Amino acid sequence: MDMNEIKEIFFQECEEQLAELESGLLKLNDGDRDPETVNAVFRAVHSIKGGAGAFGLDDLVAFAHVFETTLDCVRSNRLEPTQDVLKVMLKSADVLADLTNAARDGGCVDEARSRGLVKELEALANGEALVASAEAPKPTPKAAEPVQAAPAPTDESGFQPIPFSFDSFGDDEVAAEYGDTYEISFRPRRELFSKGNEAALLLRDLSRIGEVSINCDLDALPALESMDPEESYFSWKISLKTVKTEDDIRAVFEFAEWDCDLEVKAVEAASQAEELPMVPVPFDLSALDDVPAPAEESEPARAAAESGTAGEDAKMAAAAARVEKKESAAAAAAQTTAAAAAAAAQTTAAAAAAGQTIRVDLDRVDRLINLVGELVINQAMLSQSVIENDTTGTSSINMGLEELQQLTREIQDSVMAIRAQPVKPVFQRMSRIVREVADMVGKSIRLVTEGENTEVDKTVIDKLAEPLTHMIRNAVDHGIETPEKREAAGKDPEGTIKLTAKHRSGRILIELVDDGAGINRERVKQKAIDNDLIAPDANLTDEEIDNLIFAPGFSTADKISDISGRGVGMDVVKRSIQALGGRISISSRPGQGSTFTMSLPLTLAVLDGMVVTVAGQTLVVPLTAIVETLQPEASAIHSFGANQRLISIRNSFCPLVDVGRILNFRSAHANPMEGVALLVESEGGGQRALMVDAIQGQRQVVIKSLEANYTHVPGIAAATILGDGRVALILDVDAVVAASRGHSLKPEMSLAATG
Amino acid sequence: MKKKVLTVDDSRTIRNMLLVTLNNAGFETIQAEDGVEGLEVLEGANPDVIVTDINMPRLDGFGFIEGVRRNEKYRAVPILVLTTESDAEKKNRARQAGATGWIVKPFDPAKLIDAIERVTA
């Protein structure tokens, strides 16, 4: 692993932390005051800052630092997370996300915005500082900390300034040249050892910065019987000749200075000898170079000196004995408590297993999915050939095959589940869009999300973001009224948009509900007439009018606004949903709001299809498009115009579409009475009856992209391999229906290209 | 024999950096994601030195250090705190909990190795 890979991991982690941050802030916004939520939010920013520092991403560090400081005020209950405070924090989270993206992909960030937020965040932290200083005379150093400290975090390393007196020195220059002699007195306290520090190591480090002469004072050492093995009895006087400064010497004791008495004094060269306070006891550090051999322990003074505490060895021996004793006791008890221990171990293992994840390269998963697809096809082929060759029909092979089929299906479902992900990240992105757009248009809007943990294939999630973004923008811009209008209509001035996801019969259902004004049908109809989408005298139901907004080239906004009027209409949204094999519909109640409902497949790798025959060809029609199938009767078929025909179904007329003609499988019209009609729902909510020759059956097929191997074929969405090994094409229902309206089959007309 | 280092940090980025740095410097590295896991791993790991973060979910660095210091067998293991926290108060809390020393982020491989060398023989 090299730094680039770690950097990649860092950015992945940033995304997770940003999601965590946003969801935490939203929870706080909803009144959650759980300290763990605040901690999680703080940790997210803290983590980003930590990683960014390691990669020298200074902009990111600087902003994260200010953000963190303010969050720390919240964490320590010095700042109340009010709605206003959270508004600033949510915006800061957005900027943090922008900065992260900029750090990864280059590009720039709205600097004015980030500067503005830095000021706001500082104001929050500083405003707090004023309050704090009013309560307690001592000012809060954290709040007063200058922001500029952040880009160079090394400066805030927190090393305490050490009082440093030049009085005791002669000339600094001379000192640097010849080296100075320092008299160091070092008396460790027992805490020094209990914190894992080691006197001998400190002395070793001291010996590395100059020439040392170390003398150990053993006077405090009591008689063996009154010795506390964990007490510190030794102290040292060290004479150090070095070119380093007193600061450098103290830095050696950086970790220990709280737990020892330390004196560092520069001495005059002449007075050195006389000032040695005691008889030198040679103190050998060479033993540290290697692990002391057991034999050396026979030399008690030296061993004691090595460890720094007189009874260290005794202590260790005692500890070892205790451990041994415990172990043997445990062994004795083992048999009686074996069951309990096993149970406990199991619980621990289960606890450890919960929530464990591994990261897998997406390519590997896709390869697995492909292979399972092949397995499904292979299994179907095997079944078919066994059925064809097995005349008795009761062989055990058949039973085995059935089991194989079930297993294959289970494997397939499990593999699909690997790709399944919660819709949460997409939903979270939406809350930012609502915030930003609402801010821009001066509306006050709350986004409520439900079912964020509903899982769906990753590809679906990735492709869902864009249409959803567009719909959210629309809802904020057009759907929800201004606060004044809402108040006038007796509504809460704050609008609500609700985004819900749930599983419904093997598909995912996403609903977008706003409590705005609803569709203005008069205006929609007028617009449709103006745009030549419908005849001026057309008689349309409310539902049909509502669905006009999905018609290509339709836009209801009187003026094209910055937000939703980007030349993209709801028709594009509908197309992208359909491209995912989904459907979208709208229902609206004037004055009460609109509901968009999207139904999407859980995966793009398999499809439930109706296998049909058209002019000797086998085709697959996606089951989701089919409303019902029926056998036309002569009396129900009516001719209309030159070569159009209608079928009457329960007192309504529905255009009959000859699939064979549209796809150029045949030149003559098929006789409707000899075929089957598939009633399908098509673009715009209308229904069409597709004429096919026969229905072979219904089955799940593995989608194989045509584009990947061949090229896009108008009217055909994809291909699949059937149980008999033959390739069948999957019909693009909307393209075929569009073609029947007189548009020819053109590549761009094809909507349901799936991959 | 290779010296064994136990690192405890919730950030995947920092964990990876520690791993690469320590492995390159010839240490054997064992990793845990938070204080709770750190204490679990400790038993079998028998580390020569521990490097831990402060801000972690489930059990933070302070709690983890206290846990190690309460452990009869491992209480003398040197513990270095790896943290961006710079104010004296945090450092003091870490010391009171029983930290041996600290390494201030941003993460610098040389600083890390130097600190480890300082507290191990």
Contacts between the chains, C-beta under 8 A, distances in Angstrom:
chain1	res1	chain2	res2	distance
A	1	B	16	6.3
A	1	B	19	7.6
A	1	B	20	5.7
A	2	B	20	7.9
A	3	B	20	8.0
A	5	B	16	7.8
A	6	B	13	6.2
A	6	B	16	4.7
A	6	B	17	5.8
A	6	B	20	6.9
A	9	B	12	5.5
A	9	B	13	5.6
A	9	B	16	5.7
A	10	B	12	8.0
A	10	B	13	4.0
A	12	B	12	7.7
A	13	B	11	6.5
A	13	B	12	5.0
A	13	B	13	5.3
A	39	B	55	7.9
A	39	B	57	7.6
A	40	B	57	7.0
A	42	B	55	7.2
A	43	B	10	7.2
A	43	B	55	5.1
A	43	B	56	7.6
A	43	B	57	6.9
A	46	B	55	5.3
A	46	B	84	7.0
A	47	B	10	7.2
A	47	B	11	4.8
A	47	B	13	7.8
A	47	B	55	7.7
A	49	B	84	6.4
A	50	B	11	6.2
A	50	B	13	7.7
A	50	B	14	6.2
A	50	B	84	5.4
A	50	B	105	5.3
A	50	B	106	7.4
A	50	B	107	7.5
A	51	B	11	6.2
A	51	B	13	4.1
A	51	B	14	6.7
A	53	B	84	6.8
A	53	B	105	5.6
A	53	B	106	3.1
A	53	B	107	7.1
A	54	B	13	7.2
A	54	B	14	7.3
A	54	B	17	6.2
A	54	B	105	7.0
A	54	B	106	4.9
A	54	B	107	4.0
A	56	B	106	7.7
A	61	B	106	7.8
A	141	B	87	6.9
A	142	B	87	6.3
A	153	B	84	6.7
A	153	B	86	7.8
A	153	B	104	7.8
A	153	B	105	7.1
A	153	B	106	5.6
A	154	B	104	7.6
A	154	B	106	7.3
A	156	B	86	4.2
A	156	B	104	7.9
A	157	B	86	6.2
A	157	B	104	4.4
A	158	B	85	7.8
A	158	B	86	3.8
A	158	B	87	6.5
A	158	B	88	6.4
A	158	B	91	5.9
A	158	B	104	6.5
A	160	B	88	6.7
A	193	B	76	7.4
A	194	B	69	7.2
A	194	B	75	7.3
A	194	B	76	7.8
A	194	B	98	6.9
A	195	B	69	7.8
A	195	B	79	7.9
A	195	B	95	7.1
A	195	B	98	5.1
A	195	B	99	6.7
A	195	B	100	5.3
A	196	B	76	5.8
A	196	B	77	5.9
A	196	B	78	3.8
A	196	B	79	5.8
A	196	B	98	7.3
A	196	B	100	3.8
A	196	B	119	6.7
A	197	B	78	7.1
A	197	B	100	5.4
A	197	B	101	7.6
A	197	B	119	6.9
A	198	B	78	7.7
A	198	B	119	7.2
A	198	B	121	7.3
A	200	B	121	7.7
A	201	B	118	6.8
A	201	B	119	6.6
A	201	B	120	7.5
A	201	B	121	6.3
A	205	B	118	6.1
A	254	B	101	7.1
A	255	B	100	5.9
A	255	B	101	3.5
A	255	B	102	7.5
A	255	B	118	7.2
A	255	B	119	7.0
A	258	B	95	6.1
A	288	B	121	5.3
A	291	B	121	7.5
A	319	B	72	6.9
A	319	B	73	7.5
A	322	B	72	7.3
A	323	B	72	7.8
A	323	B	73	6.5
A	348	B	40	7.7
A	352	B	40	7.5
